[in-house]
Amino acid sequence: MTKALKGVRILDFTHVQSGPTCTQLLAWFGADVIKVERPGVGDITRGQLQDVPNADSLYFTMLNHNKRSITLDTKNPKGKEVLTELIKQCDVLVENFGPGVLDRMGFPWEKIHSINPKMIVASIKGFGPGPYEDCKVYENVAQCTGGAASTTGFRDGLPLVTGAQIGDSGTGLHLALGIVTALYQRTMTGQGQKVTAAMQDGVLNLSRVKLRDQQRLVHGPLKEYSQFGEGIPFGDAVPRAGNDSGGGQPGRILKCKGWETDPNAYIYFITQAPVWEKICDVIGEPGWKTHPDYAKPPARLSRLNEIFARIELWTMTKTKFEAMDILNKQDIPCGPILSMKELAEDQSLRATGTVVEVDHPTRGKYLSVGNPIKLSDSPTEVKRSPLLGEHTDEILRQVLGFSDHQVAEIHDSGALDPPRKQAAE
Ligand code: CAO
């Protein structure tokens, strides 16, 4: 079966997490992704959070599947020549360097566009144009500056960052969509263009419902927030709302059987209005179906703490999976809090390829998250990440068409050697 992005060649200048997330997706959809790395060093994550000595870390391997790796010193004159040839042969350049790095390397947009007018240049930066455009940014900075941290956590506690990497991987996803959209436009215009995604913007996009609530706040208290039922006045900015639902159907995380010893013995329970009567029956409060204090959603809003406390008395008598079985049969939306251990062992996720086992020559077998986006006519086959520079000669010959003599010349030029400082260490 063919692949959706077969024939698309990506010059992958990405590192750490945000950019690699994007190019890994493109590789999974069938693009030929050529990762350019510094000789002897490579993507810094190869050596970060290492669990197996002398093997690429899981941080690196889990973000760089299905790519080829070429090492090239792009500050070396010969390295710049090779990079110029790569720009001619590729459709998209993806980068998430710090601000100004590509310009300092001698490859600003204007130059790339003149070398290859069809090339799409896609960039992730921490911020868009404005006061912070020159700042370097990591995940948690984006979560804090994009509105996620100020709205995550409990009202009387610190702002919190989340474990989901919405700044890095989230922005990588945004950029991937921008790239395929630009590729589509290119089929009509024949021209490349710049695609940029700022991490602050990506996080704000994912925190959109909180900007919704910010504006609703002007018209009165946010009645579905627990703080309303607790009689605590709202300030002028959207507060942290604990585990309250972000939508119009109130929800909470509730204890299940075993919560005293198991940190994940909890379930998310949503009191969706259309199934309210079924909820009343399940928890043993049939009188609430007609009682004026509970029968209709507006009446319930000031009593959410009491209602969820009563529901929790029921969930505490069941394990999270028993509760899930009972509630799902009644169409009551809920979800057990699944640990990473439970997800790693989940056979249905293995069956769909969302969790995959991959073999690697230096680290052995490991688990990864496969492609969460499933295309019926372009299935994903997850292949291990490349070793540093594994495909350097192959790319010089096969992609750039260099002869043995030219390849030897490049080797002699030092463009494939580690920087002197590292070589001496
Ligand atoms: N050959 C020679 N030099 C190379 C090279 C190569 N193949 N690849 C990279 N380099 C050099 C660059 O030219 C640059 O050097 P100068 O600073 O002298 O111009 C340097 O390596 C890389 O700089 P950087 O700013 O990208 O890297 P950093 O480790 O200092 O910062 C990060 C990392 C992530 C904070 C920064 O890249 C950044 O802000 N990126 C944009 C936002 C982003 O994506 N953040 C997410 C990070 S987690 O996913």
Residues whose N, C-alpha, C, O or C-beta is under 5 A from the ligand:
A	BS01	CAO	H15 V16 Q17 S18 G19 V36 E37 R38 L72 D73 T74 K75 N96 F97 G98 V101 R104 M105 I124 K125 G126 C135 K136 V137 Y138 D168
